[in-house]
Structure formats: C-alpha cells, structure tokens
Amino acid sequence: MSINATLLIQIIAFVLLIWFVNKVLWGPLSKLMEDRQKKIADGLSAAEKGKHELELAEQKAKEILKDAKSQAQNVLSQAEKRGSEIVEDAKVKAAEEADRIKAAAQAELEQEVSRAREDLRKEVSGLVVEGAEKILKKEVNAATHNDMLEALVKSI
C-alpha cells in the first residue's frame, strides 16, 4: 500500500473517530456537564434565597421579640398601676372604717356620759331627798320630789 492510501485511510478513520466521539461521547458528556452546572447554579440560587429568607426571619423574630418585650412591659405597668389602685382603695376603705368605728365609739361614749349623768342625777336626787328628810325630819313625797327636781334642772 502506498503512503497516500494509508494517509487517506488514517484521515478517514480520524474523522470517523472525531464524529463518533462527538456524537456518542462528547454530546452526552457535555449535556451532563450542562445539567450539573445548572444544578449547581440552582443550588447556589436556592442557598442565596435561603440566606435572604433567614435574614428576613431573623428580622421578623427580632420584631416579634421587641413587640413581646413591649407587651410585657405594658402588662407590668398595668399590673403596677392596678396594684397602686388596690392599695389606694384599701387605704380609703380603711379610713372610712376608722371613721365609722370612731363615730360608733363617740356615740357610745356619749351614751355612757348620758347614763352617767342620769345615774348621778338619781344619786343626787336621792341624796337631796335624804338630806331634806333629815333637815325637815319628815318624809318627802317622791312625786313632789321629782317635780321639784325637774324644775331645778330646767332652771339650771
């Protein structure tokens, strides 16, 4: 065989090899690589999206925490206010109760004073009658004595 025929057969074999590699090996291999690149790009995009969502979630969590702290502070201030109101109400009720007890004690004291005066009047009238009996050496009528006592008290 001549060198030209060998060279021509080698060129044809080389072209067939390139065509075969391009059709059978290179095409599916490049498609696999493109699919892999697309998956990697999608993964990176999803990771970026996830990172962004994480940042949003963290911001939302901070806002929720801030709102919760604010609400807790409001609840505490309302509880303190209500506690102060309860204490003030108790003070007012205690003062009213003290005034009522004081008034009752004052009324009881006045009754005792009135009873003591009445008892003292009876004793004085008895002593007056006794003294009058001794002075007059006779018995004084009780009805007359009461009339005289009432006249004496009215004049005082």
C-alpha positions as MATLAB code, in Angstrom:
seq = 'MSINATLLIQIIAFVLLIWFVNKVLWGPLSKLMEDRQKKIADGLSAAEKGKHELELAEQKAKEILKDAKSQAQNVLSQAEKRGSEIVEDAKVKAAEEADRIKAAAQAELEQEVSRAREDLRKEVSGLVVEGAEKILKKEVNAATHNDMLEALVKSI';
ca = [
       0.000    0.000    0.000;
       1.078    3.361   -0.716;
       1.607    6.101    1.755;
      -1.153    8.192    0.217;
      -3.758    5.469    0.697;
      -2.634    4.903    4.265;
      -2.741    8.584    4.968;
      -6.206    8.812    3.447;
      -7.475    5.857    5.490;
      -5.987    7.370    8.636;
      -7.638   10.705    7.870;
     -10.987    8.953    7.294;
     -10.515    6.916   10.498;
      -9.603   10.073   12.391;
     -12.678   11.928   11.058;
     -14.872    8.933   11.946;
     -13.327    8.863   15.403;
     -13.990   12.564   15.915;
     -17.548   12.164   14.635;
     -18.063    9.119   16.886;
     -16.612   10.871   19.971;
     -18.693   13.981   19.234;
     -21.933   12.042   18.737;
     -21.633    9.272   21.284;
     -19.306   10.594   23.975;
     -18.957   14.360   23.751;
     -22.688   15.228   23.332;
     -23.983   13.275   26.356;
     -20.942   14.274   28.389;
     -21.432   17.969   27.630;
     -25.158   17.603   28.360;
     -24.286   16.023   31.721;
     -21.891   18.874   32.463;
     -24.509   21.481   31.499;
     -27.097   19.746   33.703;
     -24.575   19.649   36.546;
     -23.777   23.354   36.072;
     -27.490   24.125   36.084;
     -27.973   22.127   39.297;
     -25.055   23.912   40.913;
     -26.410   27.294   39.793;
     -29.885   26.365   41.088;
     -28.345   25.202   44.362;
     -26.416   28.453   44.715;
     -29.565   30.411   43.889;
     -31.545   28.404   46.448;
     -28.801   28.939   49.023;
     -28.857   32.673   48.349;
     -32.635   32.678   48.579;
     -32.457   30.669   51.825;
     -29.900   33.105   53.216;
     -32.176   36.019   52.336;
     -35.174   34.256   53.918;
     -33.085   33.539   57.011;
     -32.227   37.223   57.305;
     -35.916   38.117   56.933;
     -36.858   35.507   59.527;
     -34.239   36.870   61.928;
     -35.561   40.404   61.436;
     -39.121   39.188   61.988;
     -38.034   37.281   65.092;
     -36.356   40.434   66.424;
     -39.522   42.434   65.766;
     -41.677   39.785   67.465;
     -39.299   39.728   70.427;
     -39.359   43.512   70.598;
     -43.181   43.502   70.494;
     -43.303   40.805   73.174;
     -40.996   42.836   75.420;
     -43.129   45.905   74.843;
     -46.301   43.991   75.670;
     -44.677   42.503   78.763;
     -43.652   45.990   79.866;
     -47.209   47.218   79.300;
     -48.613   44.325   81.314;
     -46.170   45.046   84.129;
     -47.007   48.750   84.170;
     -50.737   47.966   84.170;
     -50.236   45.483   86.998;
     -48.303   48.064   88.997;
     -50.997   50.653   88.304;
     -53.736   48.223   89.348;
     -51.757   47.329   92.460;
     -51.482   51.008   93.351;
     -55.222   51.429   92.792;
     -55.961   48.456   95.051;
     -53.697   49.877   97.759;
     -55.369   53.292   97.467;
     -58.833   51.683   97.615;
     -57.776   49.735  100.699;
     -56.497   52.944  102.299;
     -59.779   54.738  101.568;
     -61.823   51.821  102.905;
     -59.615   51.632  105.989;
     -60.053   55.371  106.584;
     -63.832   55.028  106.162;
     -63.877   52.071  108.543;
     -61.789   54.021  111.044;
     -64.206   56.966  110.792;
     -67.167   54.637  111.270;
     -65.549   52.982  114.292;
     -64.635   56.390  115.676;
     -68.211   57.632  115.213;
     -69.588   54.492  116.875;
     -67.158   54.915  119.758;
     -68.126   58.601  120.058;
     -71.822   57.683  120.123;
     -71.187   55.005  122.743;
     -69.165   57.477  124.776;
     -71.978   59.996  124.606;
     -74.444   57.315  125.727;
     -72.174   56.398  128.634;
     -71.838   60.057  129.596;
     -75.609   60.438  129.372;
     -76.137   57.312  131.502;
     -73.549   58.502  133.991;
     -75.291   61.899  134.235;
     -78.636   60.200  134.697;
     -77.200   57.910  137.374;
     -75.553   60.906  139.008;
     -78.849   62.809  138.933;
     -80.617   59.873  140.552;
     -77.940   59.649  143.224;
     -78.010   63.405  143.787;
     -81.776   63.389  143.953;
     -81.664   60.525  146.440;
     -79.083   62.395  148.496;
     -81.142   65.559  148.247;
     -84.226   63.732  149.425;
     -82.284   62.132  152.266;
     -80.810   65.460  153.196;
     -84.183   67.125  153.002;
     -85.723   64.401  155.173;
     -83.055   64.840  157.741;
     -83.419   68.591  157.660;
     -87.174   68.570  157.714;
     -87.327   65.440  159.785;
     -90.119   64.170  157.717;
     -90.576   62.141  154.603;
     -90.815   63.935  151.314;
     -93.249   62.604  148.718;
     -91.399   61.063  145.695;
     -93.763   62.606  143.128;
     -93.316   66.014  144.660;
     -89.583   65.457  144.745;
     -89.462   64.588  141.001;
     -91.450   67.703  140.180;
     -89.069   69.828  142.270;
     -86.056   68.131  140.667;
     -87.333   68.760  137.138;
     -87.960   72.396  137.999;
     -84.454   72.663  139.441;
     -82.862   71.030  136.358;
     -84.799   73.321  133.998;
     -83.603   76.336  135.856;
     -80.002   75.240  135.542;
];
